[in-house]
Amino acid sequence: MSVDPDYLALLVCPISRTPLRLDAERNELISDAARLAYPIREGVPVLLVEAARPLAEQA
């Protein structure tokens, strides 16, 4: 499933208030500023901090 690009442009990270980018391969919205990945379930972005996955640190 994908997210409508117009809809995606309106979404921001609930922590950093910065735009999110789509990782279509993993079906997640990524917040680079907060280093979190928010899941997309059944086409609906779940922008809850409790549901977010921390991004691995890059070496």
TORNU-750751 format. One line per 8 residues: number of its first residue (from 1); their letters; for each residue x, y, z of N, C-alpha, C. Coordinates in nm, 4 decimals. Example, Ala and Ser with C-alpha at 12.3 -4.5 7.8 and 13.67 -1.06 7.14 Angstrom:
BEGIN
1 = as = 1.3190/-0.5690/0.7800/1.2300/-0.4500/0.7800/1.3200/-0.3300/0.7800 ~ 1.2850/-0.2250/0.7080/1.3670/-0.1060/0.7140/1.2900/0.0030/0.7870
***
This chain:
BEGIN
1 = msvdpdyl = 0.0848/-0.1187/0.0000/0.0000/0.0000/0.0000/0.0883/0.1235/0.0000 ~ 0.0376/0.2285/-0.0579/0.1139/0.3530/-0.0576/0.0277/0.4649/-0.0009 ~ 0.0946/0.5734/0.0301/0.0267/0.6906/0.0843/0.0211/0.7959/-0.0260 ~ -0.0939/0.8578/-0.0418/-0.1120/0.9637/-0.1404/-0.0073/1.0730/-0.1157 ~ 0.0686/1.1133/-0.2188/0.1730/1.2156/-0.2010/0.1201/1.3479/-0.1458 ~ -0.0014/1.3862/-0.1818/-0.0600/1.5101/-0.1288/-0.0876/1.4973/0.0207 ~ -0.1329/1.3803/0.0619/-0.1585/1.3532/0.2032/-0.0265/1.3483/0.2801 ~ 0.0731/1.2821/0.2222/0.2042/1.2718/0.2854/0.2656/1.4097/0.3096
9 = allvcpis = 0.2446/1.5022/0.2182/0.3002/1.6375/0.2315/0.2433/1.7105/0.3538 ~ 0.1279/1.6681/0.4026/0.0649/1.7319/0.5190/0.1116/1.6731/0.6522 ~ 0.1682/1.5550/0.6485/0.2046/1.4854/0.7720/0.3398/1.5309/0.8258 ~ 0.3481/1.5423/0.9574/0.4743/1.5757/1.0242/0.4928/1.4821/1.1428 ~ 0.6154/1.4683/1.1859/0.6478/1.3879/1.3029/0.5857/1.4538/1.4263 ~ 0.5183/1.3761/1.5117/0.4575/1.4355/1.6307/0.5605/1.4833/1.7342 ~ 0.6833/1.4381/1.7245/0.7868/1.4810/1.8185/0.8620/1.6032/1.7671 ~ 0.9165/1.5916/1.6461/1.0026/1.6983/1.5930/0.9277/1.8021/1.5097
17 = rtplrlda = 0.8071/1.7705/1.4707/0.7256/1.8588/1.3847/0.7926/1.8847/1.2488 ~ 0.8743/1.7883/1.2040/0.9390/1.7983/1.0733/0.8705/1.7030/0.9757 ~ 0.8842/1.7275/0.8443/0.8207/1.6402/0.7454/0.8708/1.4960/0.7554 ~ 0.7862/1.4052/0.7131/0.8189/1.2632/0.7108/0.8469/1.2196/0.5683 ~ 0.9293/1.1182/0.5535/0.9530/1.0622/0.4203/0.9055/0.9174/0.4194 ~ 0.8589/0.8751/0.3052/0.8025/0.7417/0.2902/0.9114/0.6403/0.2594 ~ 0.9122/0.5308/0.3330/0.9936/0.4146/0.3012/0.8943/0.3090/0.2536 ~ 0.8697/0.3067/0.1226/0.7681/0.2179/0.0655/0.8049/0.0712/0.0826
25 = ernelisd = 0.9334/0.0412/0.0818/0.9788/-0.0966/0.0952/0.9397/-0.1551/0.2308 ~ 0.9528/-0.0752/0.3360/0.9198/-0.1212/0.4715/0.7808/-0.0773/0.5159 ~ 0.7116/0.0004/0.4315/0.5775/0.0493/0.4618/0.5774/0.1299/0.5920 ~ 0.6684/0.2299/0.5958/0.6844/0.3153/0.7133/0.7041/0.4601/0.6708 ~ 0.6759/0.5505/0.7629/0.7085/0.6917/0.7465/0.8265/0.7207/0.8381 ~ 0.9289/0.7817/0.7824/1.0538/0.8028/0.8548/1.0668/0.9485/0.8979 ~ 1.1010/0.9665/1.0246/1.1367/1.0972/1.0777/1.2876/1.0963/1.0992 ~ 1.3595/1.1624/1.0091/1.5050/1.1687/1.0224/1.5446/1.2498/1.1454
33 = aarlaypi = 1.4694/1.3529/1.1772/1.5016/1.4394/1.2912/1.4869/1.3643/1.4241 ~ 1.3812/1.2859/1.4392/1.3566/1.2135/1.5635/1.4171/1.0730/1.5619 ~ 1.4670/1.0286/1.4452/1.5249/0.8950/1.4282/1.4235/0.7859/1.4638 ~ 1.2992/0.8046/1.4112/1.1915/0.7091/1.4340/1.1265/0.6702/1.3019 ~ 1.0718/0.5497/1.2986/0.9957/0.5018/1.1838/0.8548/0.4693/1.2310 ~ 0.7573/0.5351/1.1719/0.6169/0.5143/1.2075/0.5549/0.4157/1.1078 ~ 0.4832/0.3150/1.1563/0.4254/0.2161/1.0654/0.3042/0.2709/0.9895 ~ 0.2796/0.2088/0.8761/0.1569/0.2336/0.8003/0.0807/0.1018/0.8031
41 = regvpvll = -0.0363/0.1027/0.8658/-0.1163/-0.0190/0.8796/-0.2459/-0.0043/0.8019 ~ -0.2656/-0.0971/0.7086/-0.3850/-0.0977/0.6237/-0.4044/0.0379/0.5559 ~ -0.2934/0.0996/0.5150/-0.2985/0.2270/0.4437/-0.3097/0.3494/0.5323 ~ -0.3098/0.3298/0.6651/-0.3261/0.4412/0.7583/-0.1965/0.4612/0.8374 ~ -0.1342/0.5793/0.8273/-0.0147/0.6060/0.9067/-0.0486/0.6100/1.0559 ~ 0.0308/0.5398/1.1355/0.0120/0.5373/1.2804/0.1191/0.6275/1.3411 ~ 0.0812/0.7510/1.3702/0.1765/0.8507/1.4181/0.1752/0.8610/1.5703 ~ 0.1845/0.7463/1.6344/0.1923/0.7390/1.7796/0.3352/0.7035/1.8181
49 = veaarpla = 0.3905/0.7766/1.9113/0.5281/0.7510/1.9541/0.5414/0.6073/2.0042 ~ 0.4387/0.5577/2.0718/0.4411/0.4218/2.1246/0.4502/0.3165/2.0136 ~ 0.4020/0.3486/1.8954/0.4023/0.2540/1.7839/0.5270/0.2679/1.6967 ~ 0.6067/0.3713/1.7177/0.7227/0.3977/1.6344/0.8376/0.3043/1.6684 ~ 0.9178/0.2789/1.5669/1.0371/0.1956/1.5813/1.1586/0.2862/1.5755 ~ 1.2510/0.2750/1.6722/1.3729/0.3560/1.6656/1.4575/0.3126/1.5456 ~ 1.5157/0.4082/1.4771/1.6035/0.3769/1.3654/1.7411/0.3403/1.4186 ~ 1.8035/0.2439/1.3535/1.9369/0.2003/1.3951/2.0370/0.3123/1.3748
57 = eqa = 2.1314/0.3214/1.4651/2.2376/0.4207/1.4523/2.3266/0.3831/1.3353 ~ 2.3659/0.4828/1.2579/2.4564/0.4587/1.1457/2.5996/0.4769/1.1915 ~ 2.6845/0.3828/1.1528/2.8266/0.3899/1.1932/2.9046/0.4786/1.1005
***
